[in-house]
C-alpha cells in the first residue's frame, strides 16, 4: 500500500493567537498576513507536526481571556514563560531566550547605566498594557512616570520623537529597533534586568499537543536559541 501524503488543505487546522505588534517576533502586515521570527518558527513547527497553522488576531490585554474562551488553541509571539502563566495555562518549554531591557534615544544613552537610573520621577517610561513589560514596570519602576500605550508597535517611534524617554521591552526587540533607527539605542543590551524565555501558550485540554511541541523542541535544539 502506498503512503498517502496530505495536502496542506487536508491537514488539521491549529488556530494560533498572536498580537501582530511585536517586531521582530510577530507583525501584522497591511495585506493581513503575519510575519516575524516566531511566526516563521510556528509555521515550521506546524508543518513538521502535520498541522495547518491559522493565525488569529488577539491583543495583550485579552490574550489570556480569549485563549480560555477557545478563540484559539495556542498562542505565540514574544510570550514569556512566567510563573503566573504556568499556573493558569499549559506552557511549552522555552524556544527563545531573552530578557528585559530598555530602548531609548541615542543622545540619552549615557544617562542609563542601571535600574536605579530608570526609577526616577523625571524618567518617562512607555509600555504596552497586559504583558510582562507592564508587569516589570509596575513592580520595579515605582518612581518613574508611567505612560501606557495601547499599540506596542508604535512605541519605538514615539520614543524617538521624544514622547517618552524609555521603552521597556525584550533584548531582541530592542536590538532590532536600535539597528534600524539611528535615533534609538539599547545601552543595556548586554546587561538585561531579567533572563527570560518565550514559549507557546496552550489552553487546558491540549496536553497531547504540549507533549508533541516539547518533543519537537528536544529534537530541534537550534530552535531554542535566539535568532
N, C-alpha and C positions, 0 to 999 in steps of 0.2 A: 504494500500500500504506500502511495506517495505521501510526502509531507505537505500539508495544507498551510500556506503562508497567508495570514490575514492581511488584507489591505488596511491602510490607516483608518478608513471609514468603518471597518468591521471590528476594530479594537474597542474594548470597553472604554468609556469616557471617564477620566478623572478630572473633576472640577477643582481648580486650584485658585483660591483667592489671593489677590495681590493688589497693592496700593497704587502701583504705577507712578510713584512720585519720588523715588529714592535712587537717583543715579549714584553709582553705575550698576546697581543691583536690579532694579525694576523701573521701567519707564514706559508710559503710555504715549505712543506716537500719535500725531494728528490723524493718521489713517486708521486708528483704532486697534493697531497691533502693539503687542508688548515686546520690549527688548531689554537687554541687560544681562549681567553676569549670572544672576540667579535664575533668570528666565531661561537662558540657554542651558544652564545646568539641569533645570527641571524638565525641559524638553528632552534632553539626552537621557535622563533617568526614566522618564515615561516611555520613551522608545525602547530602551533596553528591558524594561519590565513588562512591555506589551500593552501599554495604555496610550490612549489618545488624550493628551492634556488639553483641557479647555480652561483658559484663564478667565476668572470672574472678578470684576471690579469691586474693591472694598476700600475702606479707609481705616486709618489707625484708631480713631475713636470707636469704630463699630466692628472692627475685625473679630474680636472675641465673641461678641453677641451674634454676629452673622454665622460664624463657624458653629456655634452652639445650636443655632436655629436650622442648620442644614443647608445654608446657601451654597456651601461647597464642602468637599471632604477634607481638603488640606489647604494650607496657606504657606506662602513663601515670599521672600523678597526683603532681606535685611531684618528678619525677625530673630531677635536674640533669645537664646535659651536661658530663661530666668527661673528662679525657684517658684515664683508665683504661677508661671505658665505650666511648669511641670506638675504642679499640684492640681491644676484645673483641666489640662488637656493632655493628650499624648504628644510627646515631643521626641523627635528623632535625635540621633547622635549629631554632633556638630559637623557641618560640612565646610564652614569657612571661619577662620579665626579673625577676630577683630578686637576693637577696644574703643572706649570713649576718648575723644579729643576735641579740639576746637578748630574752627575756621575763622579767620579774622582778616582785616585789611593788611596788606603787606607793610604799609607805613607804620602800623601799630604793633608789628610782630615782637619788637623788643620789650613791649610792656608786659607780656605774658610769659612768665617762666615757671609758674606753679599754680596750684589750685587756689592758694591764698590771693594771688594776683587777680583772679577772676571774681572772687567772692567779695566784691566791694560795691557800695551803692552807686558808684559812678560808672560801673560796667553794665551795659545793656546787653543781656543775653537773649537771643531769639531761638525758639524751639518749636517743633510741631507737637500738637496735642495727641495724647493717647498711647504713646510708646515709651521706650526706655530713655529716650533723650529727655522728655519731660520729667520722668521719674528721677533721673540723675540730677537735673537742675533743682528740682524741688527739695531734694534731700541734701545736696552738698553746696548749693549756691544760694543760701538763705538770705544773704545780704545784697546780692546783685539785683538789678532791676530786670524783672521778667517781662518778656514780650512773647506771647503765644501766637503763632501764625499758623493758620489752618493748612496752607499749601506748603508742604516741605520742599518741593522742588523750586519754589520761588525764593527761599531764604538766602542762598548764596548771593544772588543778585542784589537783594536788599542789604546784605552786609556790605557788599562792595559800594553801594550807593550811600552808605552812612546811616541807614535807618536803624541799625543796631550795631553793637561793637563786635560781638562774637556769636557764632553759631555752635551749639553743642551737637556733635554728630559722631560718626564712626570714622576710624582711621582711613579706611578705603575710600569713603566718600570725600573726606577732607583732602586726601591726596589727589583724587580725581579732579576736584574743582580748582585746587591750587595749581595744578599742572596746566589747566586750560584757561585760566583767567589771571593775568599778571597782577591784577589788583588784589588778589586773595593770597593768603598764606596759611600754612598749617605749622606753626612754630613748635608745637609739642608732639609732633607726629611720632617721634621715636620714644616718647615717654607717655604712653597712654595712661589715663587715670584708672582704667579697668582692663581686664583681659577677659573678653567675652567670645562667644561664638554664635553663628547663625545656624538655625535648624529649621526643619519642616515641622509645622504645627498641624496636628491632626485631631479630628473630632473623636470623641469616645465611640467605640464600636469599630474603629479602624485598626484593631490590633494586628490583624494579618498584614495589612499594608505597612504598618510600622515595622514589623519584623523584616519585610522584604526590603524596605528602604535602608534599614540598618545593615542588613546583609550586603546590600549593594555598596554601602559606604565602606564596609570592611574589605570588599573585593576590589574597590577602586579608590585606594588611598590618595591618588593625586587630587581627587575632588574635594578632599578635606582642606587642602591648602588654599590660601588666598591667592587669587589670580591677579 
